[in-house]
């Protein structure tokens, strides 16, 4: 019988090692984040989702998405440093719609990248994912601000590529805002496609932690609750991969 978890990080690590994923409710997630810094600029951080650029690479199935992108590097016990702006790349093995191309997205604004809330989120991820991977000395980090838009004549597709893996080690999906939408359910799948679990991020700071090497994930389409009003789903996605 395994020993009981002895700390928050140990308990999270236990969940991911057992299941390959973990849903964390917003109120609980806030407490964990505050152990790594401040969220005092959260309102400005969340408002920056109103300043995202269109994703010009989308295929027809995945239109109505806005985003910004940034790359960071961190030693497991060291500072988190932003890298020069660079493209986001996934192979066709992981992204059947937009794989094998360098995608240049608008960068995350400097004030947001350097702000307290984002640095707190990155600090939590560094410490938690390092607990899961004691052999990893330093991390390649990518983050994406996503806004998925839905309207009366179109549904929004958070994962237009379908159920997939990102080709990294670990993923954090953090809900920033849901406005006038229904659905958007996260599903977790085994390698054979069987469903391992599902949950819906509904409140700010609701989070999904995913062991990307073990499980696949997807998100169902979102539609407007009131088709006469603007509708969107805002998330922050942070991926960690052992630096090569």
Phi and psi in degrees as a GROMACS rama.xvg file:
@    title "Ramachandran Plot"
@    xaxis  label "Phi"
@    yaxis  label "Psi"
@TYPE xy
-73.631  154.048  UNK-2
-70.6143  147.794  UNK-3
-67.5368  149.951  UNK-4
-62.6006  146.546  UNK-5
-116.175  -5.23672  UNK-6
-153.684  171.585  UNK-7
-58.7012  -47.1468  UNK-8
-63.8657  -38.8901  UNK-9
-62.4655  -40.5863  UNK-10
-67.3907  -44.558  UNK-11
-59.2561  -47.2019  UNK-12
-60.723  -39.409  UNK-13
-59.7588  -44.03  UNK-14
-61.6687  -47.6654  UNK-15
-67.7561  -35.9932  UNK-16
-68.2642  -33.0839  UNK-17
-79.4413  -41.8704  UNK-18
-115.675  -23.0455  UNK-19
87.7463  -0.712666  UNK-20
-160.071  166.331  UNK-21
-156.566  126.628  UNK-22
-91.3642  135.169  UNK-23
-126.795  122.214  UNK-24
-67.0125  151.61  UNK-25
-56.2303  -42.6839  UNK-26
-63.1378  -40.5019  UNK-27
-69.1442  -41.6242  UNK-28
-62.8311  -39.3978  UNK-29
-56.9748  -43.7596  UNK-30
-61.3239  -41.6172  UNK-31
-66.4358  -40.9178  UNK-32
-64.066  -40.7745  UNK-33
-66.4556  -15.9839  UNK-34
-74.512  -9.73061  UNK-35
-118.128  5.0693  UNK-36
154.239  -156.531  UNK-37
-113.051  152.904  UNK-38
-118.935  27.6684  UNK-39
-64.07  -26.8093  UNK-40
-97.7456  23.4042  UNK-41
-56.814  -41.3662  UNK-42
-60.4802  -44.2114  UNK-43
-68.2147  -38.0411  UNK-44
-59.4714  -51.2592  UNK-45
-64.895  -35.7835  UNK-46
-65.6002  -23.4796  UNK-47
-65.4987  -16.1236  UNK-48
-68.0176  -14.9484  UNK-49
-79.5749  -1.58289  UNK-50
-123.869  36.5032  UNK-51
-92.2123  159.453  UNK-52
-103.406  152.936  UNK-53
-60.4046  145.064  UNK-54
-84.4306  100.997  UNK-55
-79.5659  -5.26613  UNK-56
-92.6203  -4.00509  UNK-57
-68.0379  139.286  UNK-58
-73.5671  170.795  UNK-59
-55.3184  -37.9712  UNK-60
-67.894  -19.2098  UNK-61
-119.095  26.4585  UNK-62
-67.4329  175.366  UNK-63
70.1135  46.5244  UNK-64
-135.027  136.781  UNK-65
-120.457  151.733  UNK-66
-163.267  163.371  UNK-67
-137.4  160.287  UNK-68
-141.277  148.411  UNK-69
-152.084  155.612  UNK-70
-124.144  136.671  UNK-71
-130.843  166.854  UNK-72
-134.84  143.976  UNK-73
-147.105  136.781  UNK-74
-75.2801  152.075  UNK-75
-59.9352  -28.4504  UNK-76
-120.146  18.916  UNK-77
-123.413  -169.554  UNK-78
-69.0921  154.873  UNK-79
-101.295  119.01  UNK-80
-119.821  135.571  UNK-81
-76.0451  138.641  UNK-82
-94.6144  158.944  UNK-83
-54.9493  148.106  UNK-84
-58.8488  137.994  UNK-85
-150.932  165.581  UNK-86
-75.7691  159.469  UNK-87
-95.5678  128.721  UNK-88
-131.141  131.567  UNK-89
-132.828  144.792  UNK-90
-77.8827  164.113  UNK-91
-62.4185  -20.9529  UNK-92
-62.5929  -26.9306  UNK-93
-110.942  -22.8759  UNK-94
-137.174  99.5667  UNK-95
-73.6536  -16.8336  UNK-96
-90.6699  -42.5398  UNK-97
-132.151  31.7643  UNK-98
-83.0337  162.064  UNK-99
64.9359  25.1628  UNK-100
-135.082  149.504  UNK-101
-84.2098  119.356  UNK-102
-106.695  117.542  UNK-103
-96.5621  110.681  UNK-104
-101.859  160.159  UNK-105
-59.6647  140.587  UNK-106
-74.2878  152.412  UNK-107
-60.3089  134.607  UNK-108
-59.5614  145.116  UNK-109
-58.6967  -40.9879  UNK-110
-65.4016  -30.2848  UNK-111
-77.4458  -43.8263  UNK-112
-61.2421  -35.6553  UNK-113
-91.7661  -5.28167  UNK-114
-71.7718  162.912  UNK-115
-62.1152  -44.3399  UNK-116
-63.0645  -47.6808  UNK-117
-67.2946  -39.8059  UNK-118
-63.9627  -33.9978  UNK-119
-66.8818  -44.6434  UNK-120
-60.7002  -44.4293  UNK-121
-65.5918  -38.0487  UNK-122
-63.9817  -41.7274  UNK-123
-59.5148  -48.5692  UNK-124
-60.5442  -45.8814  UNK-125
-56.4149  -49.5006  UNK-126
-68.7605  -40.9862  UNK-127
-70.6916  -47.9221  UNK-128
-68.4747  -28.8835  UNK-129
-67.6558  -30.9126  UNK-130
-62.6005  -38.1765  UNK-131
-73.5549  -26.84  UNK-132
-128.511  72.8411  UNK-133
-63.4769  -16.4434  UNK-134
-83.1091  -11.2808  UNK-135
-87.834  121.639  UNK-136
-87.235  -33.4016  UNK-137
-150.28  157.751  UNK-138
-121.69  140.114  UNK-139
-95.3642  123.427  UNK-140
-120.038  132.158  UNK-141
-124.821  142.98  UNK-142
-133.533  149.211  UNK-143
-134.101  127.611  UNK-144
-91.3677  121.395  UNK-145
-118.693  136.231  UNK-146
-123.132  120.596  UNK-147
-102.102  123.086  UNK-148
-104.651  141.77  UNK-149
-128.137  150.63  UNK-150
-144.266  178.757  UNK-151
-65.0751  -22.8962  UNK-152
-111.658  7.42675  UNK-153
-156.772  144.785  UNK-154
-94.1205  153.839  UNK-155
-90.7661  140.219  UNK-156
-114.345  97.6452  UNK-157
-61.9522  -33.5616  UNK-158
-130.999  77.864  UNK-159
-61.6669  -21.0408  UNK-160
-78.6195  -3.77042  UNK-161
85.2314  -165.298  UNK-162
-64.7883  130.828  UNK-163
-158.325  172.609  UNK-164
-114.898  158.695  UNK-165
-93.5762  -9.99355  UNK-166
79.397  28.3455  UNK-167
-125.61  -169.325  UNK-168
-91.9306  -50.5108  UNK-169
-139.737  152.794  UNK-170
-134.45  137.801  UNK-171
-114.835  128.286  UNK-172
-114.408  119.216  UNK-173
-119.109  122.144  UNK-174
-75.9405  129.749  UNK-175
-97.892  -45.156  UNK-176
-162.372  144.953  UNK-177
-124.27  126.533  UNK-178
-129.914  112.301  UNK-179
59.1204  41.8683  UNK-180
-128.214  159.279  UNK-181
-124.725  156.951  UNK-182
73.9091  -146.617  UNK-183
79.3281  45.6999  UNK-184
-88.3351  128.328  UNK-185
-81.4635  130.739  UNK-186
-119.617  141.447  UNK-187
-117.193  133.296  UNK-188
-130.554  149.443  UNK-189
-77.4921  173.381  UNK-190
-60.4673  -28.9242  UNK-191
-86.27  4.36558  UNK-192
93.1141  -9.6299  UNK-193
-67.3266  143.696  UNK-194
-76.4112  125.112  UNK-195
-98.3762  -26.1198  UNK-196
178.42  165.368  UNK-197
-153.554  151.348  UNK-198
-163.376  161.715  UNK-199
-121.651  125.475  UNK-200
-76.956  115.009  UNK-201
-120.89  -24.7358  UNK-202
-117.201  148.657  UNK-203
-52  135.502  UNK-204
79.5564  -2.27799  UNK-205
-55.5358  139.925  UNK-206
-139.819  150.777  UNK-207
-120.04  129.004  UNK-208
-110.499  127.036  UNK-209
-131.186  133.161  UNK-210
-87.3231  96.8751  UNK-211
-67.3941  -24.6748  UNK-212
-74.5642  -18.4504  UNK-213
-103.446  -36.6516  UNK-214
-130.291  161.301  UNK-215
-103.316  154.705  UNK-216
-141.94  157.004  UNK-217
-155.05  169.266  UNK-218
-135.59  130.973  UNK-219
-70.969  158.456  UNK-220
-61.8592  152.7  UNK-221
-111.317  145.182  UNK-222
-131.425  156.258  UNK-223
-69.0281  137.76  UNK-224
-70.2662  -43.9704  UNK-225
-116.383  107.108  UNK-226
-66.7988  -8.80577  UNK-227
-88.9771  -4.56185  UNK-228
-119.673  155.666  UNK-229
-60.9661  143.201  UNK-230
-140.124  135.492  UNK-231
-156.791  162.41  UNK-232
-127.963  118.867  UNK-233
-108.56  126.083  UNK-234
-137.102  154.547  UNK-235
-106.526  126.316  UNK-236
-113.518  125.774  UNK-237
-120.866  126.058  UNK-238
-116.959  141.878  UNK-239
-121.074  133.207  UNK-240
-140.542  138.55  UNK-241
-55.4323  127.96  UNK-242
-68.7326  137.969  UNK-243
